Amino acid sequence: MILNKQWRILTVGDGDLSFSLALLNNLHPQHLTASIYDSELQLREKYQSHSLDVLQENHIEVYTEFDVTQPESWQRIKQQSFDVVIFQFPLIPGFTSKGEFDTQALSVNTLNRRLLRYFLLFADRYALDPHGEMLCYITSKDVKPYCEWDLESSLNIGLDIKYLGQSPFDITLFDGYRIRNVDRDKHVKDTSGTTYVWSRKCNPYLKNKLTKPYYLADNHCALCRAGPFMTTKDQLAHLNSKKHRTMLRHQNDWYKHLGLSEIYENRTL
């Protein structure tokens, strides 16, 4: 993750607030604001160990009950006053019952993409200073279900926000950060992560620091992160594979949710 201590930073959805505290202690940013989805009571009941009190002792403003999908939450913060907004390992909470699952019209894949699209849209609209860096960071994992969201291409469809590239996320640089289960007080395995970067602006500072993944190159399937395909036979075999059919279904569901008239079809590989 590429950060500058001079940047004004907002963290969202920071579970137990340990990432925000790690930023404070290891980066010493010019300005830091943190936010969590839970209420203060839920935070204290869910996590035996959390960083709320330490952050407040250090005069860090923390917003509770902050829902990234709701404009009202974003309107509570200091408007357009940040350089970068960071969402670490986002994932929608699990369904609490089979009945709740059965009444949900959208697939879990689409729900997660919708969460991240709202994040990009509202961070750009409400939080980022047009005269600043205007960066949105999402850190995610290269395993299911995260790798099935087509992060680089599908979240910003129709928005004036561009995918700039990505950088490795090295958790060892954030001493004290604990990746938590989204629903309960349990640590998640520290698998390698990647920070994906979006902005409506070109960013000279990041231009030579970010990379584009191999699977966005020609003769690959970006949806499945597969390739290169050496022969037409290999290409056709992939297009007919169970994995590709599953990813195509996810993409079609997403396009339908966005109200696009043209349903997604196989890209030229």
N, C-alpha and C positions, 0 to 999 in steps of 0.2 A: 504493500500500500504506500503510495507516494503522498506525503504530507509536508506541509511547510508550517512551522510554528507561528508564522505571521498571519496565517489564515484564520478567519473566524469560523468555528466549527459547530455544527448542530448534529447530534446523534439522535436517531429515532429508533423506537422499538428495542431499546437496550435492556431487555430482560431484568437482570439483577443490577444493572448499572456498572458492572465491573469493567466493561470496555471503556466507558467514559472516564472512570477513575484511572485506568491504565493510560489513556491519552493524557490526562492531567499530569500523571507522575512521570511518564516517559518522554512525552513531547513538550510539555510546558507551553501549550498554545497561547497565543495572544488573547483569545476569547473562546470559551467553551460553554455551550448550552446542551443539556441532555433532556431526553424525553422517554417515557415508557408507556406502554399500552394499558397496564394495570393501574388501579387506584393505589394510593399509598397503603391502605389497609391490605389490599390483595398482595402487594409486594412484600409486606412484612409477614403476612401469613404464609406465602408461598415459599419464600427463600429464608432459610436460617441465617445465611450469610449474604448480605447485600451491601451496596456502597452508597446508599442514599444519605446516611448521616454524615459520612466523611466528605462527600461532595458538598453538602450544605455547609459544613464547617469551613470549607474552603471557598465559600461564597459562589458556588456554581449553581446557577438556576436550573431547576429540574421541573419539567412539566409532567404531571401524571395524567392518566386517562387520555392519552394522546393517540388518536386513531388516524393513521396516515391516509385512510380512504375518505376522511371527512374534512371538507374545507374549514368547518368551524374550529377544528383542532389547530390547523395551521394559522388561522387568524388570531389565535391567542398569543403567538410568539411575536417578537419584534420583527415587523414586516421588512422583508427584503434587506436583511442585514448580515447575511452569511456568505462565505466564499465556498463552502463545501458542506453538503448534507450527507450523512453516512448511515446506511442501513446494513447492519451486520447479520448475515445468515438468516434472512427472512424466511418465514414459513407460516402459513395460516394454522391456527390451532386445530386440533382434531375435533371431529364431531362428538358431541356428548352422548348421543343416542342414535340408534338405527332410524328412529322416526325423523330426527333432524337431518340425517343423511338422505333419507328417501324423499324429503320435501325440497331438497336443494336441486334446482334445475341445472346449475352449472357443474361441470366436472371439477375435481380437485385441482387438476392441472390448470384449468381456466381461472379458477379462483386465485391461485397463486400468481398467475400472470397479471390478473386484474389488480391485485394488491400492489405489485411492483410498478405497473403503469400509473396508478394513482400516485404512488410515491414520486415518480419522475415528474408527472404533470403538476402536482401541487408544490413540490419543492421548488421547481422552476418558477411557478406563478407567485408563490407567497414568501418563500424564505431566501432565495438567492438574490444578492445585490447585482443589478445589471452592470454596475461599474466594477464588480469584483471578478473572481475566477469563474463563478457560475458552474460549479461542479456537483454532480450527483454520483455517489459511490454506492455500489451494492457489492458486498462480499458474499460469495456463494461457494458451493462445493461441486466437484466434478463427479458426483455420484447421484443416483436416483434419490429423490425426485427432482433435485435441483437442475441436473443436466438436461432435463426434458422440457425446459421452459423457453428455449430458443432466445436466450437473453439478448444476444447481440443484434437480432433482427426484428423481433416481433413486438417488443414492449413499446417502442417509440413510433409505431406506424401512424402516420397522419399528424405527428407532433413536430414542432420546430426544434426538436432535441436530437442531437446526433450521438451515436455510439463512437467514442474516440479510441477505445482500445482497453487493454487490461494490464494488470501487474500482479505478481504473486503476493499473497498475504502470508507473512511470516509471523506467526503468533508469538514466537520467542522475543520479538521486539516490543511486545506489549505485556510486560511482566504483571501478573495479577489478573489478567483477563481469563474468565472462565466461560466457555461456550455452554449455554444452558439449553435444556429441553424446553420447548415453547410452552408446555402445559404444566410442568412441575419442577420441583427442586432436585434436578438431576443433571449431572454434567454430560455433555455430548462428546464423543470421541473427537480429538483434535486432528481430523483429517485435513490434508492440505487444502487451502482455500485460494480463491482468485478474486481480486477486486476489479469489477467492471466499472467503466467510467463513461459518463454521458455529460454533454453540455450543449447549449445552443451556440457557443462560441468556440472558435479555434483557440488552442491554448499552447503558445510557444514553450512555456515551461515544461509541459508534459509531452510535447511532440516526440522527442527522442527517448522518452522514458517508458512509454507505453508500447505494447506489442499487439499484433493481431494473431489470433490462433490459427494453426495450420489448416483447420477444417473449413476456413472461409476462402481458401484458395480454390482455383479451378480444379475440376476433376475430383471433387470431394462432395460429400453430402453434409451440408452444414447442420441440417436438422438432427442427424444422428451422430454427428462428429466422427464420421467415417471417411476412409480413403487414405491416399489416392487410389483410384481404380486404374489398374494397368491395362485392362481389356474391356471391351463392350460386354463380354460375358460376366465379368466381375461386377460391372455396373448394374446389369440387369438382375443379377442374383441378389444384390443389395436391395434394389427397388422392390423386389418380390419377397423380401424377408419380413418376418414377423415384427422385428424391431422397427423397420421403416414404416410398415403399415400402421403401427401404433403411433408413431410420431406424426404421421400424416393425419391421423384422426385427431390428435391433439391440436394440430395446426388448423385443421378445418373448423373445429369447435371454437377456437380462438377467433378466427376470421368471422364466423357467424356472430359471435358475441359482439364484435366491433361493428357489426352491421354492414360488412363489406358485401357488395353484390357479387363479386367474383370470388368463388371459393378457391382456396389454395390448392394448387396442383404440384406435381413433381417439378422441381427446378431442373434446368439443364445442368448435368454434372460434369 
